Amino acid sequence: MMNTCPICGKYHVVTWPEFYVYRRGPTFYCSENCMFVDATKDLKKMNKAIRKRVNKKMAAKKVITELIADKAVQIALDGGDPRPFLAENGSRNPDSTWWRIRAELKELDPDKYNSLPDRIQRKKVEQVPTVKLSGPLKIETPEAEKVQIVETPEKPKKQEKKYTVTGIRTEQFGEFYYDKKFESIDWRTVEGDEVSLSPLGWKNLMEELPDILDALGVEL
């Protein structure tokens, strides 16, 4: 079959695709050099994501001290929400910080961890009830001169705007973002760790992951 190399753009012949040497998953290259260049790019992206994750962990540990973590746990045990407290004390992502505190507590003090609530509800802002009236209104009161009726014009409805979704969040795995400009898909776990790969890199990883797990002796 004929193929276009994704690195240099060369149009070349692929003989016996299933036995082709210069191949990574479903991607075919014209030479070993192009295959190595693409693999190096993916490796650099993975190393960058790992360094970024390590730096974030170190920064988080500097900001969130043991005293603050203990106070956050106590707030949760008392039925409160520790995330506003964590935000006030330097956490840029209180949700991820709280998940990390929970994970560390599970290892250090399982009994206290089991006492934590499974889910913490955010406090809802109480709204004052309002009554909207239309048509004639009759009010009976001995102090009619003190009654004031204020007519408030209705606000014009805002036009609906269309937005492009570039990120989603799942309760089990965390958040996923798509950076179209740099052709990168970023995964931020609930613990705050981040992995960044190109769409092709994620596709290749999905295809090779079963073989990787099998080589490690993991049974699913």
C-alpha positions as CSV (number, residue, x, y, z in Angstrom):
1,M,0.0,0.0,0.0
2,M,1.0,3.7,-0.4
3,N,1.4,5.9,2.6
4,T,2.4,9.5,3.4
5,C,5.0,9.9,6.2
6,P,3.6,12.1,9.0
7,I,7.0,13.5,9.7
8,C,8.6,14.5,6.4
9,G,5.5,14.1,4.1
10,K,7.3,11.6,1.8
11,Y,4.9,9.4,-0.2
12,H,6.3,5.9,0.0
13,V,5.4,2.3,-0.4
14,V,4.5,0.0,2.6
15,T,5.0,-3.6,1.7
16,W,3.5,-6.2,4.0
17,P,2.0,-3.7,6.5
18,E,1.7,-6.3,9.3
19,F,5.5,-6.9,9.1
20,Y,6.6,-3.3,8.3
21,V,9.6,-2.3,10.4
22,Y,9.1,1.5,10.5
23,R,5.8,1.4,12.3
24,R,4.3,2.5,15.7
25,G,0.8,1.2,16.2
26,P,-1.3,2.3,13.1
27,T,1.3,4.9,12.0
28,F,3.7,4.1,9.2
29,Y,6.9,6.1,8.5
30,C,9.2,6.2,5.5
31,S,12.4,5.5,7.5
32,E,13.8,4.7,10.9
33,N,14.9,8.4,11.3
34,C,11.3,9.7,11.0
35,M,10.0,7.1,13.3
36,F,12.6,8.0,15.9
37,V,11.8,11.7,15.5
38,D,8.1,11.1,16.2
39,A,8.9,8.8,19.2
40,T,11.2,11.5,20.6
41,K,8.5,14.1,20.4
42,D,6.1,12.0,22.4
43,L,8.8,11.2,24.9
44,K,9.6,14.9,25.4
45,K,5.9,15.6,26.0
46,M,5.6,12.8,28.5
47,N,8.8,14.0,30.3
48,K,7.4,17.6,30.4
49,A,4.2,16.4,31.9
50,I,6.0,14.4,34.5
51,R,8.2,17.4,35.4
52,K,5.1,19.6,35.6
53,R,3.4,17.1,37.8
54,V,6.4,16.8,40.2
55,N,6.7,20.6,40.4
56,K,3.0,20.9,41.2
57,K,3.3,18.3,43.9
58,M,6.3,20.1,45.5
59,A,4.5,23.4,45.3
60,A,1.4,22.0,46.8
61,K,3.3,20.5,49.7
62,K,4.9,23.8,50.4
63,V,1.6,25.6,50.4
64,I,-0.5,23.1,52.3
65,T,1.2,22.3,55.6
66,E,0.3,19.4,57.9
67,L,-1.4,21.9,60.3
68,I,-3.7,23.1,57.5
69,A,-4.4,19.6,56.3
70,D,-5.4,18.5,59.9
71,K,-7.7,21.5,60.2
72,A,-9.3,20.7,56.8
73,V,-9.9,17.1,58.0
74,Q,-11.5,18.3,61.2
75,I,-13.8,20.7,59.3
76,A,-15.0,17.7,57.2
77,L,-15.5,15.6,60.3
78,D,-17.6,18.3,61.8
79,G,-19.9,18.3,58.8
80,G,-18.4,21.3,57.0
81,D,-16.8,21.9,53.7
82,P,-13.0,22.2,53.9
83,R,-12.5,23.5,50.4
84,P,-13.1,27.2,51.1
85,F,-10.6,26.9,54.0
86,L,-8.0,25.4,51.7
87,A,-8.5,28.1,49.1
88,E,-8.1,30.8,51.8
89,N,-4.8,29.1,52.8
90,G,-3.1,29.1,49.4
91,S,-4.6,26.2,47.5
92,R,-5.2,27.0,43.8
93,N,-7.3,23.9,43.3
94,P,-9.1,23.1,46.6
95,D,-10.9,20.1,45.1
96,S,-7.6,18.4,44.0
97,T,-5.9,19.4,47.3
98,W,-8.8,17.9,49.3
99,W,-8.6,14.6,47.3
100,R,-4.8,14.5,48.0
101,I,-5.4,15.0,51.7
102,R,-8.0,12.3,51.8
103,A,-5.6,9.9,50.0
104,E,-2.7,10.6,52.4
105,L,-5.1,10.2,55.4
106,K,-6.3,6.8,54.1
107,E,-2.7,5.6,54.3
108,L,-1.7,7.2,57.6
109,D,-5.0,6.9,59.6
110,P,-7.6,4.5,58.0
111,D,-10.0,4.8,60.9
112,K,-10.2,8.6,60.7
113,Y,-10.5,8.3,56.9
114,N,-13.5,6.0,57.2
115,S,-15.1,8.6,59.5
116,L,-15.1,11.2,56.7
117,P,-18.3,11.8,54.7
118,D,-18.3,10.1,51.3
119,R,-19.4,13.4,49.6
120,I,-19.3,17.0,50.7
121,Q,-22.1,19.1,49.4
122,R,-21.3,22.7,48.6
123,K,-23.4,25.3,50.5
124,K,-26.3,26.7,48.6
125,V,-26.9,30.4,48.6
126,E,-30.2,31.1,50.2
127,Q,-32.5,33.1,47.9
128,V,-35.1,35.5,49.1
129,P,-38.5,34.5,47.6
130,T,-40.0,37.0,45.2
131,V,-43.5,37.5,43.9
132,K,-44.2,38.7,40.4
133,L,-47.6,40.3,39.8
134,S,-49.4,41.4,36.7
135,G,-52.8,43.0,36.2
136,P,-54.8,45.1,38.7
137,L,-53.9,44.8,42.4
138,K,-56.0,45.7,45.4
139,I,-54.4,46.4,48.8
140,E,-56.4,47.0,52.0
141,T,-54.5,48.8,54.8
142,P,-55.3,51.6,57.3
143,E,-52.0,53.3,56.3
144,A,-52.6,53.5,52.5
145,E,-50.5,56.7,52.3
146,K,-47.4,54.7,53.3
147,V,-47.9,52.1,50.6
148,Q,-45.5,52.6,47.7
149,I,-45.7,50.7,44.4
150,V,-42.6,50.7,42.3
151,E,-42.9,49.5,38.7
152,T,-39.8,47.7,37.6
153,P,-39.4,47.2,33.9
154,E,-38.5,43.7,32.8
155,K,-34.9,43.2,31.8
156,P,-34.4,42.3,28.1
157,K,-33.5,38.7,27.6
158,K,-29.9,38.1,26.7
159,Q,-29.2,36.5,23.4
160,E,-28.0,32.9,23.7
161,K,-24.3,32.5,22.8
162,K,-22.7,29.5,21.4
163,Y,-19.6,28.1,23.1
164,T,-17.1,25.4,22.2
165,V,-16.5,22.8,24.8
166,T,-12.8,22.2,25.3
167,G,-12.8,20.4,28.7
168,I,-14.8,17.8,30.6
169,R,-14.7,16.4,34.1
170,T,-15.5,12.9,35.4
171,E,-15.9,12.0,39.1
172,Q,-13.7,8.9,38.7
173,F,-10.8,10.0,36.5
174,G,-10.7,13.8,36.8
175,E,-10.5,16.4,34.1
176,F,-9.7,16.3,30.4
177,Y,-8.8,19.3,28.2
178,Y,-8.2,19.7,24.5
179,D,-5.7,22.4,23.3
180,K,-6.4,22.7,19.6
181,K,-3.7,25.3,19.1
182,F,-0.9,22.9,20.3
183,E,-2.8,19.7,19.3
184,S,-2.6,18.4,22.8
185,I,-5.0,16.5,25.1
186,D,-4.3,17.0,28.8
187,W,-5.5,14.8,31.6
188,R,-5.6,16.1,35.1
189,T,-6.4,13.4,37.7
190,V,-8.5,14.0,40.8
191,E,-5.2,14.1,42.8
192,G,-3.9,16.9,40.6
193,D,-1.4,14.9,38.5
194,E,-1.2,15.8,34.8
195,V,-0.4,13.9,31.6
196,S,-0.2,15.6,28.2
197,L,0.0,13.8,24.9
198,S,-1.0,14.5,21.3
199,P,-4.2,12.9,19.9
200,L,-2.0,10.4,18.0
201,G,0.0,9.7,21.2
202,W,-3.2,8.9,23.1
203,K,-4.3,6.6,20.3
204,N,-1.0,4.8,20.2
205,L,-1.1,4.4,24.0
206,M,-4.6,3.0,23.9
207,E,-3.5,0.4,21.4
208,E,-0.3,-0.6,23.2
209,L,-1.7,-0.5,26.7
210,P,-3.1,-4.0,26.6
211,D,0.3,-5.4,25.6
212,I,2.0,-3.3,28.3
213,L,-0.3,-4.6,31.0
214,D,0.1,-8.2,29.7
215,A,3.9,-7.8,29.8
216,L,3.7,-6.5,33.4
217,G,1.6,-9.6,34.3
218,V,-1.6,-7.6,35.1
219,E,-4.8,-9.6,34.9
220,L,-8.0,-7.7,34.1
